[in-house]
Amino acid sequence: MTWWEIFIIVVAAAYVLFVIGLSVYRKKHGKSSCDCGCESCPHCAACKDAQKHEK
């Protein structure tokens, strides 16, 4: 393996860890997983019902 292949693997692994860490952080703070709004989400009703039960 050359140095640039190792570099690409390290960057890809760091990106995956960042996404997982961000997901855990948002979950602990009670935020949704997608953050794109509920207008076009097919599971909108399920999210709203879950939020009502948590309060």
Secondary structure, DSSP 4 states (H G I P E B T S, - for coil): --HHHHHHHHHHHHHHHHHHHHHHHHHHTT--SS-S-STT-TTHHHHHHHHHHH-
